[in-house]
Amino acid sequence: MPDVSLALAHHGWDSFVSGSKTRVVIAKPGLDGHDRGAKVIARALRDAGMEVIYTGLHQTPEQIAETAIQEDADAVGISILSGAHMTLVPRIVDLLRERGADDVLVVVGGTIPRDDVDELKRHGVAEVFTPGAATSEIVEFLQAHV
Amino acid sequence: MATIEDRPARTVHSTVSGNCVEPLYTSRDVDLNYKRDLGDPGEFPFTRGVYGTMYRGRVWTMRQFAGFGTAAETNARFRYLLEHGQTGLSTAFDMPTLMGYDSDHPRSLGEVGREGVAIDSLADMETLFAGIPLGEVSTSMTINSAAAILLAFYVCVGEQQSVPRSELRGTVQTDILKEYIAQKEYIFPPGPSLRLVTDMIEWSTRELPRMHPVSISGYHIREAGSTASQELAFTLANGFTYVEWALARGLDIDEFAPRLSFFFNAHIDFFEEIAKYRAARRIWARELRERFGAKADRSLLMRFHAQTAGVSLTAQQPEVNIVRTAIEALAAVLGGCQSLHTNSYDEALALPTEEAVRLALRTQQVIAHETGVVNTVDPLGGSWFVEALTNELERQAYEYFDRIEALGGVVAAIEQNFFQREIAEASFRYQAEVERVERVVVGVNRYIGDEDTPPPLLRIDPALEPAQIERVRSLRERRDVRTAEAALARLKTEAAREDVNLMPALVEAARAYVTMGEMCEALRAVWGVWRETPVF
């Protein structure tokens, strides 16, 4: 299989130093089936030296929170393009908090209008990546904030 | 012979799919026999067009995909589009409807009316088409796992309007194979799903002679990240599979094949798209005649709807999407589509506003009425470049057909994640090209502007969800419970049998106001559900 590595992707320097990789859960909540972005990002993060767990489709917020905790995730990347983000994302953030996992960094990607971006951040989402965001941007953000 | 994998991922001058383009094409680049490879439009192998006169006889159907909120909102948008010159309807359903859940199901929370219209029952369907004469307007419905149910609803609305079944016109997408591959709106496993598709083809061929029970689709495969030749090959391979199932059912190919239709992406690489459509027509015609034994010309026609590429739209400088859509639409027209949807410029972030969708419709109208491209058929036929590219895409498609067959056919290939891996690979390669700025996306990685003021976006009123939930709950109380329960029981019994066409039971259940979610739940209980093993 051809190995196409991104010119700007770093290897996880922190994980090299500490000896443990950054663990990221990439999650698809709700009924949304648009998984192209989630898969590309999952692979980019893996290529950058992170440990990636991709949940697959049709996960409930409860399942995502459970996976994040079971997998001892440093970060959860929620990919959502169905328009249901204002219901599903805050639920995931709240569940992580309720279960004592509020040190897990939550980032979101998808078709999120700007007004919703602001509200999601107020709710505790660390960053929202909208269409056109580069995978290198996402990798750098996670490396800087985890 | 070089395969797609042998090709460099990107040369400086290659199509968006990675096909090398030469600086110049001459007659030496193409070995063309007019009668064998092209034919006149309307003549085997139909490379130049499915009909002799094409747009001189009748312009393509302008059919904008629409749907959001509840049936009342979408009915209003349907009427708006018809008033502004659209010539066919196309229905977008919300995620709960697509995935077989009623609006009040726990999994529907936050999703009702967001990506399309919420349809829980025949009652909603009646509202959706209120004031729209089904005998006069053709309707396309983008629904796959629950296609048979929505078709049953549509047939019942036709009944209520006293429109004979033989006069109902339209298309149901129904193409379940591409759901496993790309769009991911699957419910049941492949075996029962293909039984249901075959039931629809069988019943529809008899009862609804003017409807297309399947729209074999490449659009979504392409949106998921495939190349043009993958879109071409995977779509046609799926089509061959439906033909095989229908033949195994004992249907006469010359009776059902004319009812099959297609749906392709109209992407940004202009000439590659035109070549793709021409190759598709030629391959389909040849295979239907030579492999499947179709005798009538009507059985050989690869008639298709096209939609401009959603993935080509940018959130940055969104007005530039107007330009992209216009060019993509032109490719679809020069490629001979029968029906066309043009995206609105605001669709990178939301469903379109009225103003945006009107502009998208006007784009088609300008092409049809001002540019003169409709005055002759297949104007690019004979272009050395276009014919060479048509031949090359056809060659690449046949390579894929061989690989799929070696895996045991489409269903086996799906279960082995073959298509899904190809698509993931192609989409990752494309993303890498964009991030290295080997491939320019205006406004995104070059010609970046100041931060945009986003255009006014369509917002779905959150109050619509509880209203719809109330509507479906009160319907369940209002309806004749015994009739509904009997119909649901019949559906369950017949679903478990392999020798019964399920459509009559579905129509009966629809008439009894059994909800879509209840029908799907019954079918899940009998058939189980499909869970994919994701690859990335």
Chai-1 contact restraints between the chains, C-beta under 6 A:
chainA,res_idxA,chainB,res_idxB,connection_type,confidence,min_distance_angstrom,max_distance_angstrom,comment,restraint_id
A,V4,B,R429,contact,1.0,0.0,6.0,A-B,restraint_1
A,V4,B,A432,contact,1.0,0.0,6.0,A-B,restraint_2
A,L6,B,A432,contact,1.0,0.0,6.0,A-B,restraint_3
A,L6,B,E435,contact,1.0,0.0,6.0,A-B,restraint_4
A,A7,B,R436,contact,1.0,0.0,6.0,A-B,restraint_5
A,G30,B,E111,contact,1.0,0.0,6.0,A-B,restraint_6
A,L31,B,M95,contact,1.0,0.0,6.0,A-B,restraint_7
A,L31,B,M99,contact,1.0,0.0,6.0,A-B,restraint_8
A,L31,B,E111,contact,1.0,0.0,6.0,A-B,restraint_9
A,G33,B,Q183,contact,1.0,0.0,6.0,A-B,restraint_10
A,G33,B,K184,contact,1.0,0.0,6.0,A-B,restraint_11
A,G33,B,E185,contact,1.0,0.0,6.0,A-B,restraint_12
A,R36,B,A224,contact,1.0,0.0,6.0,A-B,restraint_13
A,R36,B,G225,contact,1.0,0.0,6.0,A-B,restraint_14
A,R36,B,S427,contact,1.0,0.0,6.0,A-B,restraint_15
A,K39,B,A424,contact,1.0,0.0,6.0,A-B,restraint_16
A,K39,B,F536,contact,1.0,0.0,6.0,A-B,restraint_17
A,V40,B,S427,contact,1.0,0.0,6.0,A-B,restraint_18
A,V40,B,F428,contact,1.0,0.0,6.0,A-B,restraint_19
A,V40,B,Q431,contact,1.0,0.0,6.0,A-B,restraint_20
A,A42,B,F536,contact,1.0,0.0,6.0,A-B,restraint_21
A,R43,B,F428,contact,1.0,0.0,6.0,A-B,restraint_22
A,R43,B,F536,contact,1.0,0.0,6.0,A-B,restraint_23
A,Y54,B,P534,contact,1.0,0.0,6.0,A-B,restraint_24
A,Y54,B,F536,contact,1.0,0.0,6.0,A-B,restraint_25
A,G56,B,P534,contact,1.0,0.0,6.0,A-B,restraint_26
A,L57,B,K184,contact,1.0,0.0,6.0,A-B,restraint_27
A,S82,B,M95,contact,1.0,0.0,6.0,A-B,restraint_28
A,S82,B,R114,contact,1.0,0.0,6.0,A-B,restraint_29
A,S82,B,E115,contact,1.0,0.0,6.0,A-B,restraint_30
A,G83,B,R114,contact,1.0,0.0,6.0,A-B,restraint_31
A,G83,B,E115,contact,1.0,0.0,6.0,A-B,restraint_32
A,A84,B,G110,contact,1.0,0.0,6.0,A-B,restraint_33
A,A84,B,E111,contact,1.0,0.0,6.0,A-B,restraint_34
A,A84,B,R114,contact,1.0,0.0,6.0,A-B,restraint_35
A,T87,B,G110,contact,1.0,0.0,6.0,A-B,restraint_36
A,L88,B,G110,contact,1.0,0.0,6.0,A-B,restraint_37
A,T111,B,L349,contact,1.0,0.0,6.0,A-B,restraint_38
A,P113,B,L349,contact,1.0,0.0,6.0,A-B,restraint_39
A,P113,B,L457,contact,1.0,0.0,6.0,A-B,restraint_40
A,R114,B,P454,contact,1.0,0.0,6.0,A-B,restraint_41
A,T130,B,A315,contact,1.0,0.0,6.0,A-B,restraint_42
A,P131,B,A315,contact,1.0,0.0,6.0,A-B,restraint_43
A,P131,B,A348,contact,1.0,0.0,6.0,A-B,restraint_44
A,G132,B,A315,contact,1.0,0.0,6.0,A-B,restraint_45
A,G132,B,Q316,contact,1.0,0.0,6.0,A-B,restraint_46
A,G132,B,V444,contact,1.0,0.0,6.0,A-B,restraint_47
A,A134,B,E435,contact,1.0,0.0,6.0,A-B,restraint_48
